[in-house]
Amino acid sequence: MALALYLLSIFLAWTEKLTLWVLGPLIGGFYIPGMGLVSGVLIILLIGYIASEPKARRLLTIVELPFTNLPVVKSIYSSLKSFADYFSPSGRPGEQSVVILRVPATR
């Protein structure tokens, strides 16, 4: 929990600085605290959209090759990737499906 809060604070500080640096010349002194958070969320959504494209997916498989070939890193990376893949919608039918199981009444 402490690590997650620490990483979140680093991310927020980074997005605030980046937003101020990018938008500073355009908006001048008019800056509302929290614009970095909004821009950070937009950056994450944009990265997610780009990563879902087929061409970008092929590039990501090339980038992740070193992570899948190193012994210790492979076990950590594969478990994190499978956990993240669980929450991402897959375009492949039959991979995940919802079923209703009716148990016969026992007497």
C-alpha positions as CSV (number, residue, x, y, z in Angstrom):
1,M,0.0,0.0,0.0
2,A,2.8,2.4,0.9
3,L,4.6,1.6,-2.4
4,A,1.4,2.2,-4.4
5,L,0.9,5.6,-2.6
6,Y,4.5,6.5,-3.2
7,L,4.3,5.6,-6.9
8,L,1.0,7.6,-7.2
9,S,2.6,10.7,-5.7
10,I,5.6,10.4,-8.0
11,F,3.2,10.0,-11.0
12,L,1.2,13.0,-9.9
13,A,4.3,15.2,-9.4
14,W,5.6,14.1,-12.8
15,T,2.3,14.9,-14.6
16,E,2.0,18.2,-12.9
17,K,5.5,19.2,-14.0
18,L,5.0,17.9,-17.5
19,T,1.6,19.7,-17.9
20,L,3.0,22.9,-16.6
21,W,6.0,22.6,-19.0
22,V,3.8,21.8,-22.0
23,L,0.9,24.1,-21.3
24,G,2.8,26.9,-19.5
25,P,3.7,28.8,-22.7
26,L,0.1,28.5,-24.0
27,I,-1.8,29.4,-20.8
28,G,0.7,31.7,-19.1
29,G,0.1,32.1,-15.4
30,F,-3.4,30.5,-15.5
31,Y,-2.8,27.1,-14.0
32,I,-5.2,25.1,-11.9
33,P,-3.7,22.5,-9.6
34,G,-5.0,19.1,-10.7
35,M,-4.5,19.7,-14.4
36,G,-1.6,17.3,-14.2
37,L,-3.9,14.6,-12.9
38,V,-6.3,15.1,-15.8
39,S,-3.5,15.1,-18.3
40,G,-2.0,12.0,-16.7
41,V,-5.3,10.1,-17.0
42,L,-5.6,11.2,-20.6
43,I,-2.1,10.0,-21.3
44,I,-2.9,6.6,-19.7
45,L,-6.0,6.3,-21.8
46,L,-4.1,7.3,-25.0
47,I,-1.4,4.7,-24.3
48,G,-4.1,2.1,-23.7
49,Y,-5.8,3.0,-27.0
50,I,-2.6,2.9,-28.9
51,A,-1.6,-0.4,-27.3
52,S,-4.9,-2.0,-28.4
53,E,-4.2,-1.4,-32.1
54,P,-2.9,-4.5,-34.0
55,K,0.3,-2.8,-35.3
56,A,1.2,-1.5,-31.9
57,R,0.5,-5.0,-30.4
58,R,3.1,-6.5,-32.7
59,L,5.7,-3.9,-31.7
60,L,4.9,-4.6,-28.0
61,T,5.6,-8.3,-28.5
62,I,9.1,-7.4,-29.8
63,V,9.6,-5.0,-26.9
64,E,8.6,-7.7,-24.3
65,L,11.0,-10.3,-25.7
66,P,13.8,-9.6,-23.2
67,F,11.3,-9.8,-20.3
68,T,10.1,-13.2,-21.4
69,N,13.6,-14.7,-21.8
70,L,15.4,-13.8,-18.6
71,P,14.8,-16.4,-15.9
72,V,13.9,-14.4,-12.8
73,V,12.3,-11.6,-14.7
74,K,10.3,-14.1,-16.8
75,S,8.4,-15.5,-13.8
76,I,7.5,-12.0,-12.4
77,Y,6.7,-10.5,-15.8
78,S,4.5,-13.5,-16.9
79,S,2.5,-13.5,-13.6
80,L,1.9,-9.7,-13.9
81,K,1.0,-10.0,-17.5
82,S,-1.5,-12.8,-17.0
83,F,-3.0,-10.8,-14.1
84,A,-3.4,-7.7,-16.4
85,D,-4.7,-9.8,-19.3
86,Y,-7.4,-11.1,-17.0
87,F,-8.9,-7.6,-16.9
88,S,-8.4,-6.7,-20.5
89,P,-11.1,-7.6,-23.0
90,S,-9.9,-10.2,-25.5
91,G,-11.0,-10.4,-29.0
92,R,-10.6,-14.1,-29.1
93,P,-13.9,-16.0,-28.6
94,G,-13.9,-19.0,-26.3
95,E,-11.1,-17.8,-24.1
96,Q,-13.4,-16.6,-21.3
97,S,-17.1,-17.4,-21.1
98,V,-19.8,-17.2,-18.6
99,V,-21.8,-20.3,-17.9
100,I,-24.8,-21.2,-15.7
101,L,-24.5,-24.5,-13.9
102,R,-27.8,-25.9,-12.6
103,V,-27.3,-28.5,-9.9
104,P,-30.0,-31.1,-9.8
105,A,-32.0,-31.1,-6.7
106,T,-30.9,-33.6,-4.2
107,R,-33.3,-35.3,-1.7
